[in-house]
């Protein structure tokens, strides 16, 4: 690996911008919306039975777009019931955006929000110092387990916080996605970083099996339009390259042979589909619902 290649996580501004481009060029949020519309109502059907307040814990809630979709489904299921929504999110920037979104969203009168600016590990340590652990009715971890050092311990801890009829929702990239092929083939040639792990639903379900936890897994197709990656000097393409490889300025710093090999592979059917002149990377997501 060329020494000039460095992890995208070493430049927060660049990471945020490349992530924004990814969201703009993928069906990631539309895919999550489809799950929330079609599957979530059945999943949360009993979480609030006989309860005067429903407690929801969002781990890595980001800017809150998906969190508010989840809240609207819980409100529809339990009209008028008070909801206590606590968010664990390490980025001050994301929390500020989340608060802005809440401020301009109507129908949240019965929802109480609290934000904790910390990582899931910091939250876990803080909670374990307390004598009595609070129980939750719904816990969700959306696209965040890649940034946790000890995933099985994290799963075990948060599962222990589930109350009666409670559920835990985990969203990660699927083992059938292009990410799985990309990481297996090229992961060792990208900048190594202890801030992020290459994990898919295949790894997660194995961990849940080892912990003896009961779960269901649903896959929904999502794609990312990476056509701009194949246009020389395209700023958008450059940022999508950075996101795909988790490398800061990949196009400018990667060895030419790596760039050429990856550029060829990303157009192959195991990574992407070609449709109407576009190259659509397989971003299939897995939605794992864990029982209390």
N, C-alpha and C positions, 0 to 999 in steps of 0.2 A: 504494500500500500504506500502510495506517495505520502511523504511526511507533510506536504502542504495541505492535504485533505483534513478538514476538521469537522467535528460534529455540529450539526445544525443547532443543537441545544446550547452550544457555546455562544450563540448570538440570539438573544431572546427576541429582538425586534424582527430579525430575519425569519425566525421560526413562526412568529405570529402572522407575518405577511404571507409566508408560503402556505401556512395552514388555512388562511383566509382564501387563497387562490384555490386550494384543494376543495374547500366547501363550495366555492362558486362554480367549480368545474366538475363536481360530482353529484350523484343523487343520494349522498350520505343522509342528509336531513330528511329528504323526501321518503327514503327507505324507512327511517325511524318513524316518521309520521304515519306511514302505512301500517307499521306494527302497532303503534299507539291506537290507531283507529280500529283496526280489525281484531287484534289479539288482546290488547291490554284490558279492555272492559271485562272480559271473562276471567282474566288472571286476578284482577283486584276485586272480584265480585263479593268476596267474603272478608276482606281484610279489616273492614270497619264494623262488622256485625256487633251489635249491642255496646258499641263504644261511643262515649260522648265527645271524644276527640281522636282524630286520626293522626298518628305521628309518622312523618316521612323524613328519611335521612338520605340526602343526596351527596354521594362521594365523588368529588371532581365535577361539580355542577357547571363549571365553565361560565358562559355568559347567560345561561338560564333558558335558552330557547326551548330545549327539549324538556327541561324541568316543568315549564309552564304548561306544556302539552299534557304531561303526566298529571299535573294538578287539575287541569280542566276535566280529565277523565274521572278522577277521584271525586271531584265536585258533582259531576253528572250522576255518579253512582250513589253518592251520599249527600243529597241536596241539603244545604244549611248546616251540615255538621262542621264543627271547628276543625281546622287542619293546622298542625304545627309542622312547618317545613324548615328543617335545618340543613345548611349547606356547608360542606367541607371543601374548600378550594384554595390552593396555595397562591394563586395569582391575584394581586390587588387589582390589576387592570381588568381581569375577568369579573371580579366581584363588583367593581364599579359599573360595568356594562350590565350585569345582572340586575343591580339595583335600579338602573335607568329603565330597564325593560319592565320591571315590576311597577315602577312609578307611572308608566304610560299604558299599563294593561288594566282594563276594567274587570269587574266581577271577582276581585280578590279579597273582598271585605272579610270573609270568614277564614282567611289564611294568615297565619302569623309566621313571619320570616326571621331567621337568625343565620348569620354568616360566620364561619370560623376560618380565618386566613391561616391555613396550615395544611400540611400534607396528610394523607390518610394515616401514615405511620405516626405522625406527631399527635393526631387526634386519638389514635389507639392508645399511645403511651399515657396521654392525659387522662383518658377514661379509666384505664387500668389502675391509676393511682387512687381513683375514687372507690369507696367501699361498695357502692351499689350501682350496677350498670343499668342505664335506662334501656327499656325495651322499645322496639320500633315496629310499626305495622307494615311498612314498606321501605326497603333500602334499595337504592339503585346505584350502579357503578357503570357509567357510560364511557366507553373508550378510554379508561384510565388505568387499567391493571398493568399496562406496559411500563408504567412509571413507578411500580412498587418493587422493592427489593425482594421481599419474602412473600410471594403470592399465596402459597398454601396457608401460611400463618394469618395472612390478611383475610382470606376467605373464612377460615375457622373462627376468627374473632368476630367478624361482622355477622356471620351466621348465628353466633351465640347471642346476638342482640335482638334476634327476631322474636316477636311476641306470638300470642295465639293467632292462628290463621294467617300469619304474616308471610310475605314473600320477599325474595331478593332477586332483582333483575340485573343481569350483567350483559353488557353489549361489547363484543370484540370482533375483530375480523375473523372470517370463517377459515377453517382449514382447507376449504375448496377455493379460496380466493387467490388472486394473483400475488397477494402479499406473501402467502405461504411459500410459493415457488421462488419469489424474489429473495426472501430472506434465507431460504435454504441454500440457494445457489450462490448468492452474492454477499450475504451478511458478513462473512469473514473478510471481505475486501472493502467494506465500508468502514469509516472511522469507528473504532470501538468506544463505547460510552457507557459508564455505569448508571446513567440516568434512565436508560430505556432498554427494555428486553423485547426480543422478537417472540411474541406468543400469539397463538391463534386459538380458536375454539377447541381444536383437537387437544392442545396442551391443557386447557382449562377443564374440559370434561374428564380428562385423565386424573387431574388433581382432585376434582369433586368426587370421582369414584374412589380414590385412595382415602378420602376423608369420610367415605360412607354416606355422602349427602344425596338426597333425592332431588332430581331436577328434570326439566324438559328443555330441549334445544330446538329452536326454529331458525332456519336460514332464509334470508331474503336477499334477492339479487340487487346489487348496487354497482354502479359503474363510475369511473372517472375519465373524463375526456382528456386524453394526453396528446392529442394531435399536435398542439403547439410545441411539444418537446422535439418534434422532428423538423422544425423550422429554425434554421441557424439565426442566432442573435435575437430570438423572440424572448422578450423579458418575462412574459407569462410562462413560456415553456421552461425557461431557466429556473423559475421559482418552483414549478411543478417537479422538475428534476431534483431540486433540493429536497422537496417533501418526500418524493419516492425513495431517495437514497439516504435521507436524514443526514445530508452532507451540506455544509455551508459553501455556496458557490461551486457546486459539483462540476458544472460545465467548464469552469475556468481552471479547476485544480485537479480533476481526475486524470489519471493516465489515459492517453488516447485509446489504448487497446481495451480498457475497461469500458470507456464510453461507447466505443463501436460495438462491442459484444453485447452490452446491455441494450443499446439502441435497437439492435437486431432482434434480441430476445423479446423485448417488450411488445413487438409486433406479432409475435407468435401466438397461436390459439390458446396455449396453456396459460398465457398471461392476459391477453386482451382479445376483444372481438373487433372486427372491422365492419363498420356499418355506415352507409351513406357518406363514404369518404373520410369518416372519423375513426380514430383508434381509441377504443373504449376499454380501459384497464378494468379487470375484474376486482371490484371492491366489495364483494359479497359479505354481508354482516351476519353474525350469529347472535341470537337473542336467547340467553340462558336464564330460565326461571327456576330458582332454587326454593324448595319448600322449607318451612320452619322445622 
